Amino acid sequence: MPICLLPFAFCTLPFRTLAMTHSPTLPPPFVRQMQALLGPEYPDFVAALQTAPPVSIRLNPARRVRSDAREHPYESLPSVPWHPDGHYLSERPVFTLDPTFQAGAYYVQEASSMFLYEALRQSVDFSKKLKILDLCAAPGGKSTLIASMLQPETDLLVSNEVIRSRVGSLRENMEKWGAPNTAVSSADAADLGALEDWFDVVVTDAPCSGEGLFRKDADAIREWSPAAVEMCAGRQRRILASAVAALAPGGVLIYSTCTYNRDENDLNAAWVTQEMGLDVVRLDIPAAWNIAATEYGYQFFPHRLRGEGFFMAVFRKKEGPARKHTPAAGFKNLRPIPKNQIPEAARWLQSDAALRYFQTPSGEIMALPASLENDYLVLEKHVKTKWFGTNIGEFKGKDFIPGHALAMSLLINPDLPGIELGREQAQLFLKKETFERTADMVNGWVLAKHQGFNLGWLKVLPNRLNNYLPPERRIRMELGEG
C-alpha cells in the first residue's frame, strides 16, 4: 500500500508493524474527519486502532501448500472472505526463515488489498486474451495476485514501479512467484500513458496519505496533514489521467488507496467519471463481508472487518476505436541464441512450452513465451527501462549453467533431479551454507527442495556439494531469531 509523502514518490518503503498503543495521538483534523464520516461508529473505529493488525497470507495456487505439511497447514486456517486463497494467521511468524515463503508458496499480503481479486473477477472477462498494467506495483502484492488469475500462454502482466530503489524487491517477488508471462518496468505514469489504448485492465493502487495504515505505521500518523491529503489527491488525478490514456476502449480501471478521506477516494472517483468520462462498475458484495459501499466505490474499516483501511473503485472506459501500436523491429539488447543451443536450453524447461530464446549482452539466456513476443516488442518501443522473460541461465562453452530464476519458474521441467531438504537443512541452504555429499547422490545439477518446493540449485561434485543460491537472495537473519 503506497503512501504519498515525497514530492515525486509513487510508493514508499515498507511500513513498520506497530500498534496504536505505541503511536502518536491522532491529529485533531483527522479525528474530526472520521467523526463526521463514521458518526456513532467512531469509538469502535478508535478501539480497533488500539488492537494488533491481523496477519494474512495468500497462497500461490500454482504451488499449493500441501495440507498434510506439519509446518504450514495454512489451507485449514480461517479464510479471507473475498479471496479463495487468502488466509488469516493467528500470529505473525518469522516469514524470512520459512523456506516455503522463500520458495514462493505464498505471499504475505494485507487482507483488504486482496479485494482486488473480487473486483477483477466481477468486472473482467478472463476468457479473452488480456494485457494488464499494475501501475504502482512494488513490492508485488497486487501483481502476484493478478498473475495467478491470468493464462500464462496468452495474457501479459506489466508490473511498473517508478522508484528504482524499489524495483529490486518487485523483480524478486515476481521471480519468486514464477509466472513466465510478466514484464517489470520502471517508468513514470505519463510514459506508460503513451501506450495509448493498449491495456485491457489498468490497476492503480495510488500513493495516498496512508490513513489506513495508522494502526501499522506510527510515521504515517506523524506525517499526515490536511495539506498532505490535498497534495496526494492532486497527484492521484495526474496518475489517473495517464492510467486512463493507457486503457483500451471498453477496458477496466481499478483505483485503490489505503485511506479514508473523500478527497482521495470518492471525489477522485467522481473526477474519473466527470473529467475522464469513464463509467462506474458496481460490484455484487455480500452484506456479511461488512464492506461499506460509498457513492463511487467500496470502503474497508478495521472495526467492521479483519483488515486495514482501504478504498477501491472500479470503472469501465467507453467503447470506441483504439489506437494501433506497431511492435519494434527487434529487441535492442537481446539477440536470438544460436540454433544449436536451443535443444540444450529447452531440455531444462517443460516439453510443451512454446518459447523463444534470447541472450543479453552479459550472456544471460532469456526465455519468452512465443505468443507474447509482439507484445514485448511493443513495450520495447515505448518503455525505456524494463525487464521481461525468464532468466533461465547461461552457456559457458557447451555447458549450460541453470539460473536461479529457472528454479523458481513455473516453466521448469518437473522431471529434473532434486534433493529434499528438511526445514533446518533448507534454512542452511537459504543462508548459502554448503553440505556434505552423501554416497547416493549422482553428480551434476540438482534442485534443492523443501516440501516439494524448489529453493534453488546445488551442484553435486565427486567430493562436495556447491550451493548456487545467488548471494543477493541469501538469508542474513540468524536462524535463532524470532
PyMOL commands that set and color helices and strands:
alter all, ss='L'
color gray80, all
select helices_A, chain A and resi 20-22+28-49+61-63+74-76+95-97+99-102+111-123+141-147+164-177+189-193+211-213+218-222+226-246+266-274+287-289+339-347+370-382+404-408+423-430+471-473
alter helices_A, ss='H'
color red, helices_A
select strands_A, chain A and resi 55-59+86-89+106-108+131-134+156-160+182-185+199-205+247-257+279-280+292-293+298-300+310-316+335-336+355-359+364-369+386-388+390-396+399-402+418-420+444-450+453-461+464-467
alter strands_A, ss='S'
color yellow, strands_A
deselect
rebuild
show_as cartoon
